[in-house]
Amino acid sequence: MTRAVLSLGSNLGDRFAYLRSAVAGFGDAVRAVSPVYETAPWGGVEQDDFLNAVLVVEDPAVDEWGWLRRGQELERAAGRVREVRWGPRTLDVDVVTVDGPDGPVRSDHPELLLPHPGTPERATVLRPWLDVDPDAVLPGHGPVGALLAALGPDAEDGMRRRDDLDLMAER
């Protein structure tokens, strides 16, 4: 059995609909869905704010490559175009971590780095992850709560929880 933590983001078009399409696309594998956060973009590219969320998924038949491919299929279905690094996107699905039968899966393959690089510095992933798993641990880095605290008191500036947007409402 594998369990994965996936980060979702969208800042083009109907952002909420794109996030909902990802939740629906992972279907019965979805075990938890975080609240949605509206977040300021980062990476130096001028663009609109993102909607972000985290999913916890589980399926005995899917390995780390399967989670990656499913996410990429959903991105393609949403019309994702990769033109500018860290640029605007209809849907972004990142595989943050995968737990396999023997524990955390590690990968240094250029197409699938696990755990996902940059996660320890991204409140946009850490905060929603904590919302669905307060005891979460990022393999090789430690407790997610401690990682978020280490970012300092301003780490969540530019983030706004959107309780009016419920990704589970239509499941």
C-alpha positions in Angstrom: 0.0 0.0 0.0 1.2 3.5 -0.7 0.1 6.7 0.9 1.0 10.0 -0.6 0.8 13.7 0.3 -0.1 15.8 -2.8 0.1 19.6 -3.1 -2.5 21.3 -5.4 -2.3 24.8 -6.8 -4.1 26.9 -9.4 -4.0 30.5 -10.4 -5.6 30.6 -13.9 -9.2 30.5 -14.9 -11.7 28.9 -12.5 -9.1 28.1 -9.8 -11.5 26.4 -7.5 -13.0 24.2 -10.2 -9.5 23.1 -11.2 -8.7 22.1 -7.6 -12.1 20.2 -7.4 -11.2 18.4 -10.6 -8.1 17.1 -9.0 -9.9 15.9 -5.9 -12.5 14.2 -8.2 -9.7 12.7 -10.3 -8.1 11.0 -7.4 -11.5 9.6 -6.5 -11.7 6.9 -3.9 -8.0 7.1 -3.1 -8.6 10.4 -1.3 -8.3 10.0 2.4 -8.1 13.7 3.5 -8.5 17.1 1.9 -7.2 20.3 3.5 -8.9 23.6 3.6 -8.2 25.8 0.6 -5.8 28.7 1.1 -5.4 31.8 -1.2 -1.8 32.6 -1.4 0.5 35.2 -2.9 2.6 33.9 -5.8 6.4 33.5 -5.4 9.3 32.7 -7.7 9.7 36.1 -9.2 7.0 35.8 -12.0 4.3 38.4 -12.0 1.0 36.5 -11.7 -2.3 36.2 -9.9 -2.8 34.7 -6.5 -3.0 30.9 -6.1 -5.5 28.7 -4.5 -3.7 25.9 -2.7 -4.6 22.7 -0.9 -3.2 19.4 0.2 -4.6 15.9 -0.4 -3.7 12.7 1.4 -4.3 9.7 -0.9 -3.9 6.0 -0.5 -4.1 3.1 -2.9 -2.4 -0.4 -2.6 -2.0 -0.5 -6.4 -0.2 2.8 -6.9 3.5 3.5 -6.4 5.3 6.9 -6.4 5.4 6.9 -10.2 1.7 6.1 -10.4 0.9 9.2 -8.2 3.1 11.3 -10.4 1.4 10.1 -13.6 -2.1 10.5 -12.2 -1.2 14.1 -11.2 0.2 14.8 -14.6 -2.9 13.4 -16.3 -5.1 15.7 -14.3 -2.8 18.7 -15.1 -3.1 17.9 -18.8 -6.9 17.5 -18.5 -7.0 21.0 -17.0 -5.0 22.4 -19.9 -1.8 22.9 -18.0 1.0 24.4 -20.2 4.6 24.5 -18.9 6.1 27.6 -20.5 7.6 29.6 -17.6 9.2 28.0 -14.5 7.1 28.9 -11.5 4.7 30.7 -13.8 0.9 30.8 -13.8 -0.9 27.5 -14.2 -4.4 26.1 -14.4 -3.5 23.1 -12.2 -0.3 22.0 -10.4 -0.2 18.7 -8.7 3.1 18.0 -6.8 3.9 14.7 -5.1 5.3 15.9 -1.8 5.9 12.5 -0.1 5.1 8.8 -0.6 5.0 6.2 2.1 5.4 2.6 0.8 5.2 -0.7 2.5 8.8 -0.3 3.7 8.5 3.3 4.9 9.2 6.7 3.2 10.0 6.5 -0.5 13.1 8.5 -1.6 13.9 9.4 -5.1 16.6 11.5 -6.7 15.3 10.9 -10.2 15.1 14.3 -12.0 11.4 13.8 -12.9 10.4 12.7 -9.4 12.3 14.1 -6.4 11.1 12.7 -3.1 10.5 14.2 -0.7 9.6 17.2 -3.0 12.3 19.8 -2.9 11.5 23.1 -1.4 8.7 21.7 0.9 10.5 22.7 4.1 10.4 26.4 3.0 6.9 26.5 1.7 4.2 27.5 4.2 1.7 27.1 1.3 2.3 23.3 1.6 3.2 23.0 5.3 0.1 24.8 6.7 -2.6 22.9 4.8 -0.7 19.6 5.4 -0.8 20.3 9.1 -4.6 21.0 8.9 -5.1 17.4 7.7 -2.3 15.7 9.7 -1.1 17.6 12.8 1.5 14.9 13.4 2.9 14.9 9.9 6.6 14.4 9.4 8.6 15.3 6.2 11.0 12.4 5.8 14.6 13.6 6.3 13.5 17.0 7.7 11.3 16.3 10.7 7.9 17.3 12.0 6.0 19.6 9.7 4.8 21.7 12.6 8.5 22.4 13.6 9.4 23.2 9.9 6.6 25.7 9.7 7.6 27.3 13.0 11.2 27.5 11.9 10.1 29.7 9.0 9.3 32.4 11.5 6.3 34.5 12.5 5.8 36.0 9.0 5.8 32.6 7.2 2.0 32.7 6.6 1.8 36.3 5.5 0.1 36.4 2.1 -1.9 33.3 3.0 -5.6 33.4 3.7 -7.7 30.4 4.6 -10.8 30.3 2.4 -13.4 28.5 4.4 -16.0 29.5 1.8 -14.4 27.1 -0.6 -14.9 23.4 0.5 -13.3 20.9 -1.8 -15.2 18.0 0.0 -18.7 19.6 -0.5 -19.5 17.8 -3.7 -17.9 14.4 -2.9 
